[in-house]
Amino acid sequence: MSVIYVLLAISITVAVVFFIAFVFSVKSGQYDDTYTPSVRMLFEDEVIKDKDKSNSNKKEIKQTKSTNQ
């Protein structure tokens, strides 16, 4: 039974060490994404154009409905 207590203490210690390492790596910027913003900048215009086309299509449909009535 005492082995369970030892294993429990060791597992909690290991978990705390990994948690501290994770927090330290997050604060030091290890998981900062420096690549995606530069790529997003290249493709952002296409997404906006698609949205503008869909908005202009909706406006055209509304205008045709209002003129047909």
N, CA, C and O of each residue as an XYZ file, in Angstrom:
276
protein
N       0.825     -1.197      0.000
C       0.000      0.000      0.000
C       0.865      1.254      0.000
O       0.480      2.278     -0.564
N       2.022      1.174      0.627
C       2.895      2.344      0.683
C       3.478      2.657     -0.697
O       3.863      3.797     -0.960
N       3.545      1.668     -1.568
C       4.041      1.892     -2.928
C       3.092      2.814     -3.687
O       3.536      3.637     -4.486
N       1.812      2.683     -3.446
C       0.826      3.543     -4.107
C       1.051      4.995     -3.710
O       0.968      5.885     -4.557
N       1.333      5.248     -2.442
C       1.590      6.613     -1.988
C       2.862      7.172     -2.623
O       2.903      8.344     -2.999
N       3.874      6.361     -2.741
C       5.121      6.804     -3.378
C       4.881      7.106     -4.855
O       5.335      8.134     -5.358
N       4.178      6.231     -5.544
C       3.887      6.461     -6.963
C       2.998      7.684     -7.167
O       3.172      8.426     -8.134
N       2.064      7.891     -6.277
C       1.197      9.064     -6.351
C       2.007     10.341     -6.163
O       1.813     11.311     -6.895
N       2.893     10.349     -5.209
C       3.739     11.525     -4.966
C       4.656     11.794     -6.159
O       4.838     12.944     -6.557
N       5.227     10.744     -6.721
C       6.102     10.908     -7.879
C       5.319     11.420     -9.089
O       5.807     12.287     -9.814
N       4.121     10.900     -9.315
C       3.325     11.336    -10.473
C       2.877     12.782    -10.326
O       2.865     13.527    -11.306
N       2.510     13.184     -9.124
C       2.119     14.582     -8.912
C       3.322     15.498     -9.111
O       3.190     16.578     -9.688
N       4.491     15.077     -8.638
C       5.704     15.873     -8.823
C       6.045     16.024    -10.306
O       6.382     17.117    -10.761
N       5.959     14.956    -11.033
C       6.240     15.016    -12.475
C       5.219     15.907    -13.186
O       5.583     16.678    -14.074
N       3.963     15.806    -12.807
C       2.929     16.635    -13.427
C       3.176     18.112    -13.143
O       3.016     18.946    -14.034
N       3.559     18.442    -11.929
C       3.837     19.836    -11.573
C       5.051     20.349    -12.343
O       5.049     21.491    -12.802
N       6.079     19.528    -12.489
C       7.266     19.931    -13.251
C       6.900     20.201    -14.714
O       7.341     21.199    -15.284
N       6.111     19.338    -15.316
C       5.694     19.561    -16.700
C       4.819     20.800    -16.828
O       4.925     21.522    -17.819
N       3.965     21.060    -15.857
C       3.119     22.255    -15.901
C       3.972     23.515    -15.802
O       3.734     24.481    -16.528
N       4.955     23.515    -14.917
C       5.842     24.675    -14.791
C       6.640     24.875    -16.075
O       6.829     26.010    -16.512
N       7.104     23.805    -16.675
C       7.830     23.913    -17.945
C       6.931     24.466    -19.043
O       7.380     25.268    -19.861
N       5.679     24.052    -19.071
C       4.731     24.558    -20.066
C       4.480     26.045    -19.875
O       4.495     26.805    -20.844
N       4.248     26.468    -18.639
C       3.997     27.886    -18.363
C       5.223     28.707    -18.731
O       5.091     29.783    -19.314
N       6.403     28.222    -18.403
C       7.628     28.940    -18.748
C       7.791     29.063    -20.266
O       8.188     30.118    -20.760
N       7.492     28.012    -20.994
C       7.645     28.060    -22.452
C       6.623     28.989    -23.098
O       6.928     29.641    -24.096
N       5.427     29.057    -22.546
C       4.419     29.978    -23.080
C       4.843     31.419    -22.829
O       4.731     32.263    -23.718
N       5.326     31.704    -21.629
C       5.745     33.073    -21.305
C       6.975     33.504    -22.086
O       7.153     34.693    -22.347
N       7.823     32.563    -22.460
C       9.033     32.915    -23.204
C       8.767     33.033    -24.702
O       9.674     33.395    -25.452
N       7.550     32.739    -25.155
C       7.197     32.908    -26.563
C       7.459     31.687    -27.421
O       7.542     31.800    -28.644
N       7.588     30.550    -26.819
C       7.882     29.331    -27.565
C       6.763     28.999    -28.561
O       7.036     28.461    -29.634
N       5.528     29.308    -28.221
C       4.390     28.928    -29.064
C       3.866     30.096    -29.901
O       2.789     29.993    -30.488
N       4.610     31.208    -29.967
C       4.188     32.320    -30.798
C       4.276     31.928    -32.265
O       5.247     31.309    -32.698
N       3.257     32.295    -33.017
C       3.212     31.957    -34.429
C       3.717     33.149    -35.230
O       3.036     34.171    -35.321
N       4.895     33.026    -35.802
C       5.457     34.122    -36.585
C       5.272     33.906    -38.081
O       5.495     34.825    -38.869
N       4.872     32.719    -38.478
C       4.763     32.422    -39.904
C       3.375     32.750    -40.466
O       3.275     33.333    -41.545
N       2.331     32.395    -39.768
C       0.977     32.550    -40.295
C       0.588     33.989    -40.613
O      -0.023     34.209    -41.659
N       0.902     34.990    -39.780
C       0.516     36.358    -40.152
C       1.123     36.816    -41.480
O       0.471     37.539    -42.234
N       2.346     36.413    -41.774
C       2.955     36.827    -43.038
C       2.267     36.156    -44.225
O       2.126     36.767    -45.284
N       1.845     34.923    -44.058
C       1.141     34.230    -45.139
C      -0.278     34.765    -45.263
O      -0.785     34.908    -46.375
N      -0.924     35.061    -44.150
C      -2.291     35.584    -44.177
C      -2.341     36.913    -44.911
O      -3.327     37.216    -45.583
N      -1.287     37.708    -44.786
C      -1.232     38.995    -45.462
C      -1.298     38.814    -46.981
O      -1.873     39.649    -47.679
N      -0.719     37.743    -47.486
C      -0.703     37.522    -48.923
C      -2.062     37.122    -49.470
O      -2.382     37.442    -50.615
N      -2.863     36.435    -48.680
C      -4.138     35.916    -49.163
C      -5.340     36.679    -48.643
O      -6.474     36.292    -48.922
N      -5.128     37.738    -47.905
C      -6.248     38.441    -47.296
C      -7.130     39.127    -48.341
O      -8.349     39.178    -48.178
N      -6.528     39.658    -49.417
C      -7.301     40.358    -50.433
C      -8.301     39.440    -51.117
O      -9.415     39.861    -51.428
N      -7.920     38.196    -51.353
C      -8.820     37.271    -52.024
C     -10.055     36.993    -51.178
O     -11.162     36.892    -51.707
N      -9.873     36.870    -49.876
C     -11.007     36.599    -48.991
C     -11.948     37.789    -48.984
O     -13.167     37.619    -49.009
N     -11.395     38.988    -48.950
C     -12.233     40.193    -48.939
C     -12.986     40.314    -50.259
O     -14.154     40.701    -50.273
N     -12.322     39.984    -51.371
C     -13.000     40.053    -52.660
C     -14.173     39.088    -52.708
O     -15.237     39.429    -53.226
N     -13.990     37.896    -52.178
C     -15.083     36.929    -52.160
C     -16.244     37.442    -51.327
O     -17.403     37.278    -51.708
N     -15.948     38.053    -50.212
C     -17.014     38.594    -49.368
C     -17.706     39.752    -50.073
O     -18.929     39.880    -50.009
N     -16.926     40.601    -50.748
C     -17.519     41.725    -51.465
C     -18.418     41.238    -52.595
O     -19.476     41.817    -52.841
N     -18.004     40.182    -53.280
C     -18.834     39.640    -54.362
C     -20.144     39.104    -53.820
O     -21.201     39.304    -54.418
N     -20.072     38.420    -52.686
C     -21.301     37.868    -52.129
C     -22.204     38.991    -51.633
O     -23.426     38.896    -51.752
N     -21.628     40.043    -51.082
C     -22.433     41.175    -50.634
C     -23.041     41.908    -51.820
O     -24.195     42.332    -51.758
N     -22.276     42.064    -52.905
C     -22.819     42.756    -54.077
C     -23.907     41.912    -54.731
O     -24.881     42.459    -55.249
N     -23.757     40.593    -54.715
C     -24.804     39.726    -55.259
C     -26.080     39.847    -54.442
O     -27.175     39.866    -55.003
N     -25.951     39.928    -53.126
C     -27.127     40.086    -52.272
C     -27.804     41.427    -52.535
O     -29.031     41.520    -52.562
N     -26.988     42.467    -52.729
C     -27.556     43.788    -53.010
C     -28.290     43.773    -54.338
O     -29.369     44.353    -54.455
N     -27.715     43.109    -55.351
C     -28.361     43.037    -56.658
C     -29.683     42.292    -56.556
O     -30.665     42.687    -57.185
N     -29.720     41.236    -55.785
C     -30.948     40.463    -55.635
C     -32.009     41.317    -54.941
O     -33.174     41.311    -55.339
N     -31.606     42.044    -53.914
C     -32.563     42.912    -53.217
C     -33.082     44.008    -54.147
O     -34.261     44.356    -54.105
N     -32.180     44.558    -55.000
C     -32.600     45.610    -55.903
C     -33.556     45.075    -56.956
O     -34.532     45.743    -57.297
N     -33.297     43.897    -57.473
C     -34.191     43.346    -58.485
C     -35.535     42.990    -57.882
O     -36.564     43.136    -58.541
N     -35.545     42.524    -56.638
C     -36.815     42.215    -55.988
C     -37.620     43.474    -55.761
O     -38.837     43.480    -55.946
N     -36.942     44.556    -55.357
C     -37.675     45.796    -55.110
C     -38.175     46.426    -56.399
O     -39.236     47.051    -56.385
N     -37.462     46.292    -57.514
C     -37.913     46.859    -58.785
C     -39.012     45.999    -59.397
O     -39.848     46.509    -60.143
N     -39.025     44.704    -59.094
C     -40.048     43.825    -59.654
C     -41.374     44.000    -58.936
O     -42.416     43.662    -59.497
N     -41.372     44.496    -57.765
C     -42.633     44.628    -57.004
C     -43.318     45.839    -57.430
O     -44.397     46.148    -56.924
